[in-house]
């Protein structure tokens, strides 16, 4: 039975523990910052699927390390699962909107969207500060795809506004770290995007984006 998943904004399925059934991530957050000063943020939730054991869905958020508490108004608006480090288990990227905009250096864990690296033992390590080379704030959608066709998963994020950026931001996977692909900026940046999907619309064997 699912519990404590109110004020939810997104959900996504993946077999994060590789037991043959689909587990559920739920992104949560307050819809308004009014009157929330000093309140802890609503925490995201990870539910393990135990139906094949005769049970239901079990909230394993804290035990798995999916229970960030930034102490500010924020919303987790999107999520994407993918094995970006190619170790055989799926990792999780969550897109977040934060108000006010955070201070501090790029990639600080509470300063934007979050990258959870699956440790293969049922737990995750939040690694945005070490594996992403820039803050990703006011983000609402993400998808993993190999846009440079080098055999690993890259990341595409949709933004409606972020430190002067809007549109789609592309991050190239470089041996397990995500680097902003600056050469795509003139094409993908511009009008705010609410969500992103991929397709090969012209059947040329390369991935295209819809923001």
ABEGO torsion letter per residue (X at the ends): XBBGABGBABBBBBBAAGAGBBBBBBBBEBABABGABGBBBBBBBBBBBAAAAGBBBBBAAAAAGBABBAGBBBBBABBBBBBAAGAGBBBBBBBBBBOBBBBEBBGBAAAEBBBBBBAGAGBBBBAAAAABABBBBGBABBBBBBAAGAGBBBBBBBBABBGGBBEBBBBBBBGGBBBBBAAAAAAABEBBBBEBBBBBAAGAGBBBBBX
